[in-house]
Amino acid sequence: VLEHYLPDVAQRSNPYASPLLAEDHSGLPPAYVMTAAFDPLVDEGTLYAERLREAGVPVLYRNYKGMLHGFMSYDDLVSFLPPLSRLLKEPSYVYSDIDQAVKHWLS
């Protein structure tokens, strides 16, 4: 899958492609890092939040249990497939989490 996003092998170690690879995370703005429990990138997201914290960056990290990669786009699916609404309640909470984090950091 990586070759679809970064066909140029040389770019795969670029921190702009994967911020986790940056040598220094200090001085970055506050970050909201979210992962989905069943996302292939969950470990990388968790580690990135840890590295930011270690560098003194204010971080709000959330792991959404039971969710898959791309779950934020499920809201649109729920309107077409109403039975999914019982299973996909998390996306609406994410917006509230982001809102609270931004308000906190801007106050």
Salt bridges, closest charged atoms under 4 A:
ASP39 OD2 - HIS69 ND1 2.72
ASP97 OD2 - ARG62 NE 3.56
ASP99 OD2 - LYS103 NZ 3.04
